Each structure stands twice: as C-alpha cells, then as structure tokens.
Amino acid sequence: MTTNMRAVEITAFGPPEGLKLGERPLPDAGKGELLIRVLASGVNRPDVIQRKGHYAPPPGASDIPGLEVAGVVESGDADAMAKAGIRVGDRVCALVAGGGYAEWCVAPVEQCLPVPAGLSDVEAASLPETFFTVWSNVFDRGQLKAGETLLLQGGSSGIGVTAIQLAKAFGATVIVTAGSDDKCANCLSLGADHAINYKTQDFVAEVKRITDGKGADVVLDMVAGDYVAREVECVAEDGRIVIIAVQGGVKSEFNAGLVLRRRITITGSTLRPRSVAFKAAIAQALCERVWPLLANGKVRPIIHSVFPAAEAARAHELMESNQHTGKIILTWGT
C-alpha cells in the first residue's frame, strides 16, 4: 500500500477556489476504527462553512473537509470489526467528523454501515450525513409519528429529499418549502404532499390553510433567523420546532406567549461534535429501520451531480448556487 494519498485541502479560507487537490500521508486506524479506501465522498453544507473558516473540525478530527464516504474496508481494529460483523473487503459507507475528501479515510467502526443492496458507491456516499441527521432530528428529537404533519424548510436540499422520503415511509404528511416552482415539483415527485414556493407564497398562511388551522406537528428548520417567529405562528399545539442550521442568522425573536399557550418545544442540535456512542445508536436505528427501505427501493438516494474530486471547487460553487435538488458527490478515480 502507498504511504501517501490525494486529498482535497482548504488552502485558504474563503471562495471555492481555496479547495485544491494535494497530497497527505495515509491516516492510521486506531482502536475502534477502520481504514476505508474511498471511492466516493459526499458534499454537504457544513463543508462549505468549514471552507469559509466558520466551522472548525472537532478536536482530534482531520482538517480535511468531508463528513461522509463510501468505499472498501482496507484494514482496522480486528476486534471492533469482528464485533460489528465487518470484514476487510466489505463495501461500507461511513459518517466521519472530517477527512472525507480523500482517497483514504479513517472512520469509527460503529459509524460504518453496509452499502445497501443494489446501490452504487456514489449513491452510498450520499447517505450517512443526511440520513443520520434526519433520523436524529426528525424522529428522535422531533418525535415525528405516523399521522402527524412535518413542515420541512428547504425540501430540495440533501436533507430535504431524505426527510421527505423517510417521513412518508413512516406515515406522516409532508409539507415542504422550496425556492422555485421546479424545486416544488421535484419535491412533490418524491412524495411530498404539499410544496410551497417561499418566494411567491407565505408559508405561514399556506401551512394554516393546508392543515385547517391546526398547524404542523414538527418543523425541521435549516434557516433559523426570522423563520423561527413565523414557525411559531404555524406550528400545532404541542408542536416541535427543530433547528439544524442557521443560514438565516443566529438571532431570532418570537412570540413567547404563543410558545406558552400552545406548549411549543423549540430545540436544535449539531451532529458533528457528538460522541461515537451517540452516532452509533443512530447507526443501529438506521440499520434496523431504514436500510431495509433502501434495499427494497421504497427510499432511494437522490443524486443531482457528480464531480471528480479534483473539481471540488465546482461542487461547492453548485452547492452555494442553491440550484440543485438532492446530493452532490465527489469521486476518486484511479
């Protein structure tokens, strides 16, 4: 095995041009870890924020961007791998805290999942970050149940296309917002029950109309800022607003009286700095309840664009343009 690998490095914080293909030493798998020969890497919004210098990796994580990979197990902690039923040569996808934009990546064994039957490496690389995030926030933290209504802000994003499909698979009604009629149509084609163009429609009024005044039971919010006040206006009694990003700003003002009277929960989380044990519990739930849906085609990966790793800057430009529906993936050719 070679001792060096190609990796996409952040050579300067700021525009996408700061992403350059460089060379790094191969990482070593430690206790509880394995080494993956990466074939595809997922691109996510946190990668963009890190590239701009606003999202440092957690202590001990690689400074190479990238939070999800798919590839082949090369080596690792034999005891941990045996306990997880993973062998050298297996195809896996993994959630990582950094280092995903590289030809080789170390991942905790407990954060690795088998590639679902019938899926390509590109499709598998699109799964970990979004599926871990949606499960943790919509189903664990948001406690979405069958028969309830989910309001999903940003339905055409990677998170969005995953949340639409999973919420529908588990019996919820899904209302999405998106920034164009085409994106709204894409969301409806994936199973969303209602789509609101937030540039031409008032989502508060539309949610109230669609739900006959009841409101949405769960809101998945990637915007924050002034959206929180508007969500408080259109969430149901005992509703849950779950904030997972702050693209609209970190400061929010809202009617606290409504929160009291309607018993609204406003919560949020970040996944990247959480413990391996926390992520392992999500992985187990996904393996048991979601991976079978991927294997039988009831839930499917939605890939918008695939770029060679050397063109990571172009991939980030696309993500920042907000012109995509679904996931953006980097591939590592020989």
C-alpha positions as CSV (number, residue, x, y, z in Angstrom):
1,M,0.0,0.0,0.0
2,T,1.2,3.5,-0.8
3,T,2.1,5.8,2.1
4,N,0.6,8.9,0.6
5,M,-2.8,9.8,-0.8
6,R,-4.6,12.5,-2.7
7,A,-6.8,14.8,-0.6
8,V,-8.8,18.0,-1.2
9,E,-7.3,20.6,1.1
10,I,-8.5,24.0,2.2
11,T,-5.5,26.1,1.1
12,A,-7.2,29.4,2.0
13,F,-10.4,30.2,3.8
14,G,-12.9,32.0,1.6
15,P,-14.1,31.3,-2.0
16,P,-14.3,27.7,-3.5
17,E,-11.0,28.3,-5.3
18,G,-9.3,27.7,-2.0
19,L,-10.0,24.0,-2.4
20,K,-7.0,22.3,-4.0
21,L,-6.0,18.7,-4.6
22,G,-2.9,18.0,-2.5
23,E,-1.1,15.0,-1.0
24,R,-1.2,13.8,2.6
25,P,0.1,10.8,4.5
26,L,-2.2,7.9,4.8
27,P,-4.2,8.0,8.1
28,D,-3.8,5.2,10.6
29,A,-6.8,3.4,12.0
30,G,-6.7,3.3,15.8
31,K,-8.7,1.5,18.4
32,G,-12.3,1.1,17.4
33,E,-11.6,2.4,13.9
34,L,-11.1,1.1,10.3
35,L,-9.5,2.4,7.2
36,I,-11.6,2.9,4.1
37,R,-10.3,3.1,0.5
38,V,-12.7,5.9,-0.5
39,L,-14.5,5.7,-3.9
40,A,-17.0,8.5,-3.4
41,S,-17.3,11.4,-0.9
42,G,-20.5,13.3,-0.1
43,V,-20.5,17.1,-0.3
44,N,-22.6,18.9,2.5
45,R,-23.3,22.4,3.6
46,P,-21.1,22.2,6.7
47,D,-18.2,21.6,4.3
48,V,-18.9,24.9,2.7
49,I,-19.0,26.6,6.1
50,Q,-15.7,25.0,7.0
51,R,-14.1,26.2,3.8
52,K,-15.1,29.7,4.7
53,G,-13.4,29.4,8.0
54,H,-16.5,29.4,10.2
55,Y,-16.8,25.7,11.2
56,A,-13.6,24.2,12.7
57,P,-13.3,20.4,13.0
58,P,-13.9,19.0,16.4
59,P,-10.7,18.3,18.5
60,G,-8.8,15.4,17.1
61,A,-10.7,15.3,13.7
62,S,-8.9,15.7,10.4
63,D,-8.7,19.3,8.9
64,I,-9.6,17.8,5.5
65,P,-13.2,18.5,4.8
66,G,-15.8,15.8,4.2
67,L,-18.3,14.2,6.5
68,E,-19.4,11.1,4.6
69,V,-17.7,8.5,2.4
70,A,-18.3,5.2,0.7
71,G,-15.7,2.6,-0.3
72,V,-14.0,-0.6,0.7
73,V,-12.6,-1.6,4.1
74,E,-8.9,-2.0,3.8
75,S,-7.8,-2.7,7.5
76,G,-8.7,-1.8,11.0
77,D,-9.2,-2.8,14.6
78,A,-9.9,-6.6,14.2
79,D,-11.8,-7.0,17.4
80,A,-14.1,-4.0,16.8
81,M,-14.7,-5.1,13.2
82,A,-15.5,-8.7,14.2
83,K,-18.0,-7.4,16.8
84,A,-19.7,-5.3,14.1
85,G,-19.6,-8.1,11.6
86,I,-17.4,-6.1,9.2
87,R,-14.6,-7.7,7.3
88,V,-11.7,-6.4,5.1
89,G,-13.0,-6.1,1.6
90,D,-16.6,-5.2,2.6
91,R,-18.3,-2.2,0.9
92,V,-19.3,0.3,3.5
93,C,-20.5,3.9,3.9
94,A,-19.5,5.9,6.9
95,L,-20.2,9.1,8.8
96,V,-17.0,10.9,9.8
97,A,-16.1,14.1,11.7
98,G,-13.7,15.1,8.9
99,G,-11.3,13.7,6.3
100,G,-13.9,12.6,3.8
101,Y,-12.5,14.4,0.8
102,A,-9.6,12.0,0.5
103,E,-8.6,8.7,-1.2
104,W,-8.4,7.0,2.2
105,C,-10.3,7.8,5.4
106,V,-10.4,6.5,8.9
107,A,-13.9,6.0,10.5
108,P,-15.1,4.6,13.8
109,V,-16.3,1.1,13.2
110,E,-19.7,1.9,14.9
111,Q,-20.3,4.7,12.4
112,C,-20.0,2.4,9.4
113,L,-23.0,0.8,7.6
114,P,-23.0,-1.7,4.8
115,V,-23.8,-0.4,1.4
116,P,-27.5,-1.3,0.8
117,A,-28.0,-4.0,-1.8
118,G,-28.2,-2.6,-5.3
119,L,-26.7,0.8,-4.6
120,S,-23.5,2.2,-6.3
121,D,-20.7,3.8,-4.4
122,V,-21.9,7.2,-5.5
123,E,-25.4,6.5,-4.1
124,A,-23.9,5.1,-0.9
125,A,-21.8,8.2,-0.3
126,S,-24.9,10.3,-0.3
127,L,-26.4,8.5,2.7
128,P,-24.6,8.9,6.0
129,E,-24.7,12.7,6.8
130,T,-28.3,13.3,5.7
131,F,-29.8,10.0,7.0
132,F,-28.0,10.3,10.4
133,T,-29.2,14.0,10.6
134,V,-32.8,13.4,9.6
135,W,-33.2,10.4,11.9
136,S,-31.7,12.1,14.9
137,N,-33.6,15.3,14.4
138,V,-37.0,14.4,12.9
139,F,-37.6,11.1,14.6
140,D,-35.5,11.2,17.8
141,R,-35.6,14.8,18.8
142,G,-38.7,15.9,16.9
143,Q,-40.6,12.6,17.7
144,L,-42.5,12.6,14.4
145,K,-45.2,10.0,14.4
146,A,-47.5,8.4,11.9
147,G,-50.4,10.6,11.2
148,E,-48.6,13.8,12.1
149,T,-47.6,16.6,9.7
150,L,-44.0,17.6,9.1
151,L,-43.1,21.1,7.7
152,L,-39.7,20.8,6.0
153,Q,-37.9,24.0,5.2
154,G,-35.6,23.5,2.2
155,G,-37.2,20.4,0.7
156,S,-34.9,20.2,-2.3
157,S,-31.7,20.0,-0.3
158,G,-29.9,16.8,0.5
159,I,-31.5,16.8,4.0
160,G,-34.8,17.7,2.4
161,V,-35.1,14.9,-0.1
162,T,-34.1,12.4,2.6
163,A,-36.6,13.8,5.1
164,I,-39.5,13.8,2.6
165,Q,-39.0,10.1,1.8
166,L,-38.4,8.9,5.4
167,A,-41.4,10.9,6.8
168,K,-43.7,9.5,4.1
169,A,-42.3,6.0,4.7
170,F,-43.3,6.2,8.3
171,G,-46.7,7.5,7.7
172,A,-46.5,11.3,8.1
173,T,-47.9,14.1,5.9
174,V,-45.2,16.3,4.5
175,I,-45.3,20.0,3.6
176,V,-42.1,21.4,2.1
177,T,-40.9,24.9,1.2
178,A,-38.6,25.4,-1.8
179,G,-37.3,28.4,-3.8
180,S,-38.8,27.7,-7.2
181,D,-41.8,26.1,-8.9
182,D,-39.4,23.5,-10.4
183,K,-38.0,22.6,-7.0
184,C,-41.5,22.4,-5.6
185,A,-42.4,20.0,-8.4
186,N,-39.3,17.9,-7.7
187,C,-40.3,17.6,-4.0
188,L,-43.9,16.5,-5.0
189,S,-42.4,13.9,-7.3
190,L,-40.5,12.5,-4.3
191,G,-43.7,12.1,-2.3
192,A,-44.2,15.4,-0.5
193,D,-47.9,16.1,-0.1
194,H,-47.7,19.9,-0.5
195,A,-45.0,22.2,-1.7
196,I,-44.8,26.0,-1.0
197,N,-42.7,28.3,-3.1
198,Y,-41.4,30.6,-0.3
199,K,-40.5,33.3,-2.8
200,T,-44.1,33.7,-4.0
201,Q,-46.2,32.4,-1.2
202,D,-46.5,33.0,2.6
203,F,-45.6,29.6,4.1
204,V,-47.3,30.6,7.4
205,A,-50.7,31.2,5.7
206,E,-50.2,28.1,3.5
207,V,-49.5,25.8,6.3
208,K,-52.5,27.0,8.2
209,R,-54.7,26.6,5.1
210,I,-53.4,23.1,4.4
211,T,-53.9,21.9,8.0
212,D,-57.2,23.7,8.5
213,G,-55.7,25.9,11.1
214,K,-54.1,23.1,13.2
215,G,-50.5,23.7,12.1
216,A,-47.6,21.4,11.6
217,D,-46.7,19.0,14.4
218,V,-42.9,19.1,13.6
219,V,-40.9,21.7,11.8
220,L,-37.4,20.9,10.5
221,D,-35.7,24.3,10.2
222,M,-32.4,24.9,8.4
223,V,-32.8,28.7,8.3
224,A,-33.4,30.0,11.8
225,G,-33.3,33.8,12.0
226,D,-36.7,35.3,11.4
227,Y,-38.1,32.0,10.3
228,V,-38.4,30.9,13.9
229,A,-41.1,33.5,14.7
230,R,-43.0,32.5,11.6
231,E,-42.8,28.8,12.5
232,V,-44.1,29.6,16.0
233,E,-47.2,31.1,14.2
234,C,-47.9,27.9,12.2
235,V,-46.9,25.0,14.5
236,A,-49.6,22.9,16.2
237,E,-50.3,22.7,19.9
238,D,-47.5,20.6,21.5
239,G,-45.6,21.1,18.2
240,R,-41.8,20.7,18.0
241,I,-39.5,23.1,16.0
242,V,-36.1,21.5,15.4
243,I,-33.3,23.8,14.2
244,I,-30.4,22.2,12.5
245,A,-28.7,25.1,10.7
246,V,-28.7,28.9,10.8
247,Q,-28.5,30.0,7.2
248,G,-30.8,32.9,8.0
249,G,-28.8,34.1,11.1
250,V,-28.4,33.0,14.7
251,K,-30.7,35.6,16.3
252,S,-34.5,35.1,16.4
253,E,-37.3,37.0,18.0
254,F,-40.6,35.2,18.5
255,N,-43.9,35.4,20.4
256,A,-43.1,33.7,23.7
257,G,-46.8,33.9,24.7
258,L,-47.7,31.5,21.8
259,V,-44.9,29.2,22.9
260,L,-46.5,29.0,26.4
261,R,-50.1,28.8,25.3
262,R,-49.5,26.2,22.6
263,R,-46.9,24.3,24.6
264,I,-44.3,24.5,21.7
265,T,-40.9,23.0,22.0
266,I,-38.0,24.8,20.2
267,T,-34.9,22.7,20.1
268,G,-31.9,22.0,17.9
269,S,-28.7,20.1,17.5
270,T,-25.5,19.6,15.7
271,L,-24.3,16.2,14.8
272,R,-20.6,16.5,14.1
273,P,-19.2,17.0,17.6
274,R,-21.4,14.3,19.2
275,S,-19.8,11.2,20.6
276,V,-19.2,8.0,18.8
277,A,-21.6,6.3,21.1
278,F,-24.4,8.8,20.2
279,K,-23.8,8.3,16.5
280,A,-23.5,4.5,16.9
281,A,-27.1,4.5,18.4
282,I,-28.3,6.3,15.3
283,A,-26.4,3.9,13.0
284,Q,-28.1,1.0,14.7
285,A,-31.6,2.5,14.3
286,L,-30.9,3.2,10.6
287,C,-29.6,-0.3,10.0
288,E,-32.7,-1.8,11.6
289,R,-35.4,0.6,10.3
290,V,-34.2,2.5,7.2
291,W,-31.6,0.3,5.4
292,P,-34.3,-2.3,4.5
293,L,-36.3,0.6,2.8
294,L,-33.2,1.4,0.8
295,A,-32.6,-2.2,-0.2
296,N,-36.2,-2.7,-1.4
297,G,-36.4,0.7,-3.2
298,K,-39.0,2.3,-1.0
299,V,-36.5,5.0,-0.2
300,R,-33.8,6.0,-2.7
301,P,-30.8,8.2,-2.9
302,I,-31.3,11.4,-4.9
303,I,-28.1,12.4,-6.7
304,H,-28.0,15.8,-8.5
305,S,-24.4,16.0,-9.7
306,V,-21.1,14.0,-9.5
307,F,-17.7,15.7,-9.9
308,P,-14.2,14.3,-9.9
309,A,-12.5,15.1,-6.6
310,A,-10.1,17.4,-8.4
311,E,-13.2,19.6,-9.2
312,A,-14.3,20.0,-5.6
313,A,-14.4,23.8,-6.1
314,R,-17.0,23.4,-8.8
315,A,-19.0,21.2,-6.5
316,H,-19.0,23.9,-3.8
317,E,-20.0,26.5,-6.3
318,L,-23.0,24.4,-7.3
319,M,-24.0,23.9,-3.6
320,E,-23.7,27.7,-2.9
321,S,-25.8,28.4,-6.0
322,N,-28.8,26.5,-4.5
323,Q,-29.6,25.2,-7.9
324,H,-29.5,21.6,-7.0
325,T,-32.1,19.1,-5.9
326,G,-30.6,16.3,-3.9
327,K,-26.9,15.4,-3.3
328,I,-23.6,16.4,-4.8
329,I,-20.9,13.8,-4.8
330,L,-17.1,13.7,-5.4
331,T,-15.5,10.6,-6.9
332,W,-11.9,9.2,-6.7
333,G,-10.8,7.7,-10.0
334,T,-7.7,5.6,-10.3
